[in-house]
Amino acid sequence: MSNINWDMLITKAMKDEAAAKTLEASYAARQEAWRATEMTFIAEQLIALEDGAEDALPGSEAEWRAYRTKVRNWREGADGYPFEENAPQRP
């Protein structure tokens, strides 16, 4: 009889998979925070454009609204999520 409980065996592949999931969850949390901040920024930018403010960033109202849609959809299930280099870019 063996003293090894094979049901408790943890392989390198299992450890690597767990580490990858932890890292991806960290990326996702960072992207969720970015998304919330960016949605606020977009709202302020749209108001600035509406008011004709001199400090408004480049881009038309339509471009900022399209960007808002992309940011709103930047969540789990989106292509490239949660990796920052794939996130929507400002107009």
C-alpha positions as CSV (number, residue, x, y, z in Angstrom):
1,M,0.0,0.0,0.0
2,S,1.2,3.4,-1.0
3,N,1.4,6.5,1.3
4,I,0.8,8.8,-1.6
5,N,-2.7,10.1,-2.2
6,W,-2.7,10.6,-5.9
7,D,-5.9,12.6,-5.7
8,M,-4.0,15.3,-4.0
9,L,-1.3,15.5,-6.7
10,I,-0.7,19.0,-8.0
11,T,1.3,19.2,-11.2
12,K,3.4,22.0,-12.6
13,A,0.7,22.6,-15.3
14,M,-1.9,23.0,-12.6
15,K,0.3,25.5,-10.8
16,D,1.0,27.4,-14.0
17,E,-2.7,27.5,-14.8
18,A,-3.6,28.8,-11.3
19,A,-0.9,31.5,-11.6
20,A,-2.2,32.6,-15.0
21,K,-5.7,32.9,-13.7
22,T,-4.5,35.0,-10.8
23,L,-2.6,37.3,-13.1
24,E,-5.5,37.6,-15.5
25,A,-7.8,38.5,-12.6
26,S,-5.4,41.2,-11.5
27,Y,-5.4,42.6,-15.1
28,A,-9.1,42.5,-15.2
29,A,-9.5,44.4,-11.9
30,R,-7.1,47.1,-13.2
31,Q,-9.1,47.3,-16.4
32,E,-12.4,47.6,-14.5
33,A,-11.0,50.5,-12.5
34,W,-9.6,52.1,-15.7
35,R,-13.0,51.7,-17.5
36,A,-14.9,53.4,-14.6
37,T,-12.4,56.3,-14.6
38,E,-12.5,56.6,-18.4
39,M,-16.3,56.7,-18.5
40,T,-16.2,59.7,-16.1
41,F,-13.6,61.3,-18.3
42,I,-15.6,60.8,-21.5
43,A,-18.7,62.3,-19.9
44,E,-16.7,65.4,-18.9
45,Q,-15.1,65.6,-22.4
46,L,-18.6,65.4,-24.0
47,I,-19.7,68.3,-21.8
48,A,-16.6,70.3,-22.8
49,L,-17.3,69.7,-26.4
50,E,-21.0,70.6,-26.0
51,D,-20.0,73.8,-24.2
52,G,-17.3,74.7,-26.8
53,A,-14.6,74.7,-24.1
54,E,-11.2,75.7,-25.2
55,D,-9.6,72.9,-23.2
56,A,-11.6,70.1,-24.9
57,L,-9.4,67.4,-26.4
58,P,-9.2,66.6,-30.1
59,G,-12.1,64.6,-31.6
60,S,-15.6,65.2,-32.5
61,E,-18.7,64.5,-30.3
62,A,-19.4,61.5,-32.6
63,E,-15.9,60.1,-32.1
64,W,-16.1,60.5,-28.3
65,R,-19.5,58.8,-28.3
66,A,-18.2,55.9,-30.4
67,Y,-15.2,55.7,-28.0
68,R,-17.7,55.6,-25.0
69,T,-19.4,52.6,-26.6
70,K,-16.1,50.8,-27.0
71,V,-15.1,51.6,-23.4
72,R,-18.5,50.4,-22.1
73,N,-18.0,47.1,-24.0
74,W,-14.4,46.7,-22.7
75,R,-15.1,43.8,-20.3
76,E,-14.8,40.1,-19.9
77,G,-15.6,38.5,-23.2
78,A,-14.3,41.4,-25.4
79,D,-11.5,40.5,-27.8
80,G,-8.1,41.1,-26.1
81,Y,-9.6,41.7,-22.7
82,P,-8.0,42.3,-20.1
83,F,-4.7,43.2,-21.7
84,E,-4.1,46.9,-21.6
85,E,-2.5,47.0,-25.1
86,N,-5.9,45.9,-26.5
87,A,-8.0,48.5,-24.7
88,P,-9.9,51.1,-26.7
89,Q,-7.8,54.2,-27.6
90,R,-9.1,57.8,-27.2
91,P,-9.9,59.8,-30.4
